[in-house]
Amino acid sequence: MHDHNTHMPRHVAVIGAGIVGVATAVWLQRHGHRVTLIDREGPAAGASFGNGGVLASSAVVPVTVPGIWARAPRMLLDPRQPLFLRWGYLPRLAPWLLRYLSRANDADVRRIAAALTGLIGTSLDDHQALAQGTEAESLVVPSEYSYLYRDRAAYDADSYLWQIRRALGFHWDELEGTAARELDPALGPDVGFAVRLPGHGRISDPGAYVERLAAHVTAQGGQVLRAEVRDFTHEEGRLTGLRLRGRDGRRDTLSCDTAVLAAGAWSGHLAAKLGVSLPMESERGYHIDLWEPSQQLRAPVMVAAGKFVAVPMEGRLRLAGVVEYGGVQAGASRAPFALLRRNLARTFPDLRWREVTEWMGHRPVTADSLPLIGPAPGMHGVWLGLGHQHIGLTGGARTGQVLAQMISGQQVNLPLEPYAPHRFQRR
Ligand SMILES: Cc1cc2nc3c(=O)[nH]c(=O)nc-3n(C[C@H](O)[C@H](O)[C@H](O)COP(=O)(O)OP(=O)(O)OC[C@H]3O[C@@H](n4cnc5c(N)ncnc54)[C@H](O)[C@@H]3O)c2cc1C
């Protein structure tokens, strides 16, 4: 009953104005649809505000690599390691965690990495296409992307990841000793090996990027609403509208024939209303922004041991990364910030800055590390675009384009099976 074959413009409500939601809204308008973009806090309120800004096409290997079972408990007990847990959350986390870790085998990792390569392998092009003709265009910056290691032995210890990337067609230079440090004058002696990948990119202000794309939606005749979506209304299994609660607490119904759920880590509640089984958790991440740094990096780098990126941004240098389990309700913890600062001093020992600002946000991570992209199994007219884990900025532009094509009944040039929203349903 999805009208796959009709190209009739629709009224599409997009729920969530993060990168996935705004990219979907922009592409839907380009296909001629009327769009209402809804966010309870306004555009760029979630993970899309504070991420690392890297268009990380090569970040296709999931967290759940073989052997993680053995390493994770030790990492959790060591505050110098970039993995944290709010222990009180463990009972709620456990069922998801077991499903997540059940994918930590070679066959699943290769399947996930191959699927993600299809979605994010051309990220720079996808963002250039998304931002073209909008005020956000100047924030898309082509660049290299380098992974930094203490020495060759540390790189070799990661050989499993690199071998998968090579098999998927990624290529790079390896730089050792002084050559590695010459990548950037800001790097200290702790860096003894680097892997430099061409053909990547960065967004020089992720929050402003999403805001400008949302402003473009308005400029093109769309509506951007600040309201919380509470439920769907339907007749005979077909969507008829959304129930909203405004900032003043006023309840309202928005009529629409199509909706896209793109509410990031908060999507679970609405997915449940659709009868969609959504095993998803937040991998909480942290950033510190160093304003007016004494040196600016030439290009983004990933400090492999600390699992954080350092990325040049407008007026600041951003360090972003770390994984903490603790759900979407609890506020930020102190230990991840302390770790970022310690790693900052080790990696960039001479760097100075005027002021530091801190942020924590929620990466939406499904039990198989793949997003859900496609029609909701439980209600005609509803589509899902969520669960983009650590690569949602990278994959957001393509996801929006793909959803707009699907909703418009067009052929999509991407195998969609791995993203099928029904894959977690009980048979
Ligand atoms: C520290 C950190 C660093 C990262 N670095 C990178 C990186 O370098 N590169 C990369 O590709 N990815 C990175 N990511 C991941 C990336 O940020 C996310 O995958 C991506 O932003 C998810 O986008 P989204 O649109 O799905 O969700 P979000 O950006 O979280 O947006 C969801 C929106 O939905 C709204 N919402 C929720 N519920 C409702 C409701 N009921 N009604 C209305 N609105 C609602 C929220 O207010 C929010 O604005 C990083 C993440 C973190 C935390």
The ligand as an SDF file (V2000), in Angstrom:
LIG
                    3D

 53 58  0  0  0  0  0  0  0  0999 V2000
   31.0430   12.8140   20.4170 C   0  0  0  0  0  0  0  0  0  0  0  0
   30.4840   12.4010   19.0830 C   0  0  0  0  0  0  0  0  0  0  0  0
   31.3090   12.4890   17.9640 C   0  0  0  0  0  0  0  0  0  0  0  0
   30.8300   12.0880   16.7050 C   0  0  0  0  0  0  0  0  0  0  0  0
   31.6230   12.2560   15.6040 N   0  0  0  0  0  0  0  0  0  0  0  0
   31.1420   11.9360   14.3710 C   0  0  0  0  0  0  0  0  0  0  0  0
   31.9140   12.2040   13.2160 C   0  0  0  0  0  0  0  0  0  0  0  0
   33.0040   12.7630   13.2710 O   0  0  0  0  0  0  0  0  0  0  0  0
   31.4080   11.8310   12.0070 N   0  0  0  0  0  0  0  0  0  0  0  0
   30.1740   11.2120   11.9020 C   0  0  0  0  0  0  0  0  0  0  0  0
   29.7730   10.8680   10.7910 O   0  0  0  0  0  0  0  0  0  0  0  0
   29.3920   11.0120   12.9790 N   0  0  0  0  0  0  0  0  0  0  0  0
   29.8440   11.3510   14.2120 C   0  0  0  0  0  0  0  0  0  0  0  0
   29.0630   11.1460   15.3220 N   0  0  0  0  0  0  0  0  0  0  0  0
   27.7540   10.4960   15.1620 C   0  0  0  0  0  0  0  0  0  0  0  0
   26.6940   11.4570   14.6420 C   0  0  0  0  0  0  0  0  0  0  0  0
   26.7430   12.6680   15.3630 O   0  0  0  0  0  0  0  0  0  0  0  0
   25.3030   10.8460   14.7680 C   0  0  0  0  0  0  0  0  0  0  0  0
   25.2750    9.5460   14.2100 O   0  0  0  0  0  0  0  0  0  0  0  0
   24.2700   11.7150   14.0240 C   0  0  0  0  0  0  0  0  0  0  0  0
   24.3680   13.0580   14.4200 O   0  0  0  0  0  0  0  0  0  0  0  0
   22.8640   11.2080   14.2310 C   0  0  0  0  0  0  0  0  0  0  0  0
   22.0060   12.0900   13.5370 O   0  0  0  0  0  0  0  0  0  0  0  0
   20.4410   11.9910   13.6690 P   0  0  0  0  0  0  0  0  0  0  0  0
   19.8600   13.0110   12.7550 O   0  0  0  0  0  0  0  0  0  0  0  0
   20.0350   10.5630   13.4810 O   0  0  0  0  0  0  0  0  0  0  0  0
   20.1250   12.2890   15.2180 O   0  0  0  0  0  0  0  0  0  0  0  0
   20.2570   13.6280   16.0970 P   0  0  0  0  0  0  0  0  0  0  0  0
   21.2450   14.5710   15.5540 O   0  0  0  0  0  0  0  0  0  0  0  0
   20.4570   13.1930   17.5050 O   0  0  0  0  0  0  0  0  0  0  0  0
   18.8510   14.3200   15.9230 O   0  0  0  0  0  0  0  0  0  0  0  0
   17.6610   13.8010   16.4510 C   0  0  0  0  0  0  0  0  0  0  0  0
   16.7150   14.9700   16.6730 C   0  0  0  0  0  0  0  0  0  0  0  0
   15.4210   14.4720   16.9900 O   0  0  0  0  0  0  0  0  0  0  0  0
   14.8150   15.3490   17.9190 C   0  0  0  0  0  0  0  0  0  0  0  0
   13.7470   14.5990   18.5750 N   0  0  0  0  0  0  0  0  0  0  0  0
   13.8610   13.5120   19.3400 C   0  0  0  0  0  0  0  0  0  0  0  0
   12.6510   13.0550   19.7280 N   0  0  0  0  0  0  0  0  0  0  0  0
   11.7450   13.8850   19.1800 C   0  0  0  0  0  0  0  0  0  0  0  0
   10.3100   13.9410   19.1890 C   0  0  0  0  0  0  0  0  0  0  0  0
    9.5770   13.0230   19.8350 N   0  0  0  0  0  0  0  0  0  0  0  0
    9.6920   14.9430   18.5300 N   0  0  0  0  0  0  0  0  0  0  0  0
   10.4250   15.8780   17.8610 C   0  0  0  0  0  0  0  0  0  0  0  0
   11.7680   15.8620   17.8020 N   0  0  0  0  0  0  0  0  0  0  0  0
   12.4250   14.8740   18.4420 C   0  0  0  0  0  0  0  0  0  0  0  0
   15.9510   15.7550   18.8350 C   0  0  0  0  0  0  0  0  0  0  0  0
   15.6660   16.9790   19.4920 O   0  0  0  0  0  0  0  0  0  0  0  0
   17.1320   15.8600   17.8600 C   0  0  0  0  0  0  0  0  0  0  0  0
   17.3190   17.1750   17.3800 O   0  0  0  0  0  0  0  0  0  0  0  0
   29.5100   11.5560   16.5830 C   0  0  0  0  0  0  0  0  0  0  0  0
   28.6710   11.5150   17.7040 C   0  0  0  0  0  0  0  0  0  0  0  0
   29.1480   11.9310   18.9440 C   0  0  0  0  0  0  0  0  0  0  0  0
   28.2140   11.9070   20.1230 C   0  0  0  0  0  0  0  0  0  0  0  0
  1  2  1  0
  2  3  1  0
  2 52  2  0
  3  4  2  0
  4  5  1  0
  4 50  1  0
  5  6  2  0
  6  7  1  0
  6 13  1  0
  7  8  2  0
  7  9  1  0
  9 10  1  0
 10 11  2  0
 10 12  1  0
 12 13  2  0
 13 14  1  0
 14 15  1  0
 14 50  1  0
 15 16  1  0
 16 17  1  0
 16 18  1  0
 18 19  1  0
 18 20  1  0
 20 21  1  0
 20 22  1  0
 22 23  1  0
 23 24  1  0
 24 25  2  0
 24 26  1  0
 24 27  1  0
 27 28  1  0
 28 29  2  0
 28 30  1  0
 28 31  1  0
 31 32  1  0
 32 33  1  0
 33 34  1  0
 33 48  1  0
 34 35  1  0
 35 36  1  0
 35 46  1  0
 36 37  1  0
 36 45  1  0
 37 38  2  0
 38 39  1  0
 39 40  1  0
 39 45  2  0
 40 41  1  0
 40 42  2  0
 42 43  1  0
 43 44  2  0
 44 45  1  0
 46 47  1  0
 46 48  1  0
 48 49  1  0
 50 51  2  0
 51 52  1  0
 52 53  1  0
M  END
$$$$
